[in-house]
Amino acid sequence: MTDETFEQAVRDHANTIFRVAYHAVKDRPEAEDVTQTVLLRLYQYGGEFQSGEHLKHWLLRVAVNESRKVLRSPWRKRNVPLENWDAVAEVPEERGVLEAVMALEAKYRLPVYLYYYEDCSVQEVAAALGINPSTIQTRLQRAREKLRNALTEEKKEGTPYVRPQIIP
């Protein structure tokens, strides 16, 4: 496939690929990623297409397959865009706890978030962050104490307080 043929295919089919991916994954950034992956696969494809319709069907099939990969990905369920982090707290009373977690330093916030909100084990958190599991346990312990202090302060100031389930 020449560069001109590729560019023409992108102009003709990129929007269709995006729409198929968007309807499959229901998330714009992921649909854009799928579109880029499909177009990259097209660019790398060594064969020839019999016709424009053959190309279109091939692209749609690849788009569907890539969308399915995204939907099967274990990270998809755990991936929460930063601007939507409050969507994790489904119960309004838990939002105060999540706000307190998000206010922690990153070295405490990430282990707490992964451990309690994403249900990762200490070993999984350690592997994800590239840190020793005993360090993760220490950070979780220190983070619990910081959260306990922060939430106790809120209670003293008169803000509504619900004892969170995540803090022993």
Steps between C-alpha positions, in 0.01 A plus 500: 500500500640835401490806719244661267274196517529495876418870530196454277383206712539710813296783348230261383471268799638661819163643605326169441762314701464753781120469506514121509753510782306767689178301486687193622702647786282804585800712591646764271869468597487122473323526164776733380760248617321221315487716186873566520573132554288401199668757279842389620411140414388618156830682449694190602285261293708343226221356283285655234127556499283379212282812506395799706222290654750233601710769670195639680392157626853423615520830690163443666596147605826623648314785675253256654778265610705784652190631679440156645858493625441830677177373654670182625794687645523472878625861511182633340296438814765659715572799283322811631577830329644754744225750433242235595664367814197590711295254295677224695310601812152380414360578843498877575625442857813333363601806299645666807720198557606495134576874515718434805677219313556723198646767730774265622854522362547287189717246681203426729213578265592251228538196726177583686309555180627180337457292813156614614325635192644272233523190724864431420700287739809638671714301256309642199537854631870440559546364149305787345701762684833317491535508877569232760177347645611581857534866396144489366376359831679777688358766270150357538537507878624861498230602253230349723632706789505817291146431380382426851643835616360692204154352534499551877585868441204527263275347762619753761432787259137393471502356152288191455708195569433139418752246623646352184517125454854516366663631815523250787 
